[in-house]
Amino acid sequence: QVQLVESGGGLVQPGGSLRLSCAASGFTFSNSVMRWYRQAPGKERELVAGIIPADGRTNYADSVKGRFTISRNNAKNTVYLQMNSLKPEDTAVYYCNSKYGFSEYWGQGTQVTVSS
């Protein structure tokens, strides 16, 4: 059974940091492209960051470049999103996504709220 379980969300003040984790099981994690998406209320889901399995190359949305870092630990089947210098506009539900070939999976999401 495929599972992607996110954790690490919460309430943080502007300028603060959070680290999201996504624990994967039930598929070949090491071969899968892993991505983080987010969806704010009333907005479409958007890609935040991605990491390629072969060489670890990463890509980021312009809005988070220089503040967020995606990484993966294939030994632990886990992908991370380190979020620094958080802004109120980063408030959203963050989703973990995996893709390999025609197979694509989503986690249930974790809420991140940036507010004073």
C-alpha positions as a printed Julia matrix, in Angstrom:
116×3 Matrix{Float64}:
  0.0    0.0     0.0
  1.42   3.35   -1.07
  1.65   5.97    1.64
  3.03   9.49    1.78
  2.76  10.93    5.27
  3.62  14.58    5.82
  4.53  16.06    9.17
  6.1   19.18   10.62
  3.47  21.77    9.84
  2.17  24.26   12.36
  1.85  27.88   13.35
  4.94  30.07   13.08
  5.59  33.8    13.24
  6.78  35.72   10.19
 10.51  35.27    9.76
 10.44  31.9    11.46
 11.33  28.43   10.18
  9.7   25.05    9.81
 10.91  21.72    8.48
  8.4   19.51    6.75
  8.96  15.79    6.35
  7.3   13.28    4.06
  7.74   9.61    4.86
  7.13   7.31    1.89
  6.32   3.63    1.7
  4.9    1.1    -0.74
  6.85   2.16   -3.82
 10.43   2.6    -5.03
 11.23   5.92   -3.42
 14.8    6.13   -4.7
 13.62   6.15   -8.34
 10.87   8.69   -7.87
 10.85  12.42   -8.48
  9.68  13.99   -5.23
  7.91  17.34   -5.05
  6.25  19.63   -2.56
  3.12  21.5    -3.58
  0.99  23.92   -1.63
 -2.55  25.2    -1.8
 -3.77  28.34   -0.11
 -7.48  29.0     0.48
 -9.19  30.06   -2.73
 -6.09  29.42   -4.82
 -4.93  26.66   -7.11
 -2.37  24.12   -5.97
  1.12  25.24   -6.94
  4.5   23.56   -7.2
  6.89  24.69   -4.49
  9.99  22.52   -5.01
 11.15  19.3    -6.62
 14.13  16.97   -6.44
 15.28  14.47   -9.06
 16.42  11.04   -7.89
 19.29  10.51  -10.31
 21.51  13.45   -9.44
 19.67  15.31   -6.72
 19.02  18.34   -8.88
 16.41  20.64   -7.42
 14.03  23.28   -8.69
 12.0   25.9    -6.86
  9.15  28.28   -7.41
 10.43  31.84   -7.75
  8.47  32.83   -4.66
 10.49  30.51   -2.4
 13.97  30.58   -3.99
 16.64  31.33   -1.44
 14.29  30.61    1.48
 13.23  26.98    1.03
 15.41  23.91    0.55
 14.22  20.49   -0.58
 16.28  17.41    0.24
 15.84  13.65    0.36
 17.21  10.71    2.3
 16.79   7.58    0.21
 17.89   5.36    3.1
 14.95   6.65    5.13
 12.5    7.01    2.2
 11.92  10.58    3.3
 11.86  13.95    1.59
 12.18  17.21    3.49
 11.33  20.85    2.95
 13.29  23.3     5.07
 11.43  26.6     5.11
 13.18  29.7     6.4
 12.23  33.38    6.51
  8.58  32.43    6.33
  6.06  35.0     5.19
  2.29  35.2     5.72
  1.84  34.43    2.04
  3.45  31.03    2.63
  0.37  30.02    4.58
 -1.13  26.97    2.88
 -1.63  23.24    3.07
  1.59  21.63    1.9
  1.42  18.35    0.01
  4.07  15.77   -0.76
  4.01  14.27   -4.25
  5.88  11.43   -5.89
  6.07  10.52   -9.55
  7.71   7.61  -11.35
  6.64   6.82  -14.87
  2.86   6.78  -14.95
  2.57   6.38  -11.19
  1.83   9.46   -9.12
  0.94   9.68   -5.44
 -0.09  12.4    -3.0
  0.05  12.79    0.73
 -2.82  14.07    2.83
 -1.21  17.46    3.42
  0.04  19.4     6.41
 -1.1   22.89    7.37
  1.45  25.69    7.58
  0.24  28.97    9.03
  2.49  32.03    9.17
  0.99  34.68   11.4
  1.88  36.98   14.26
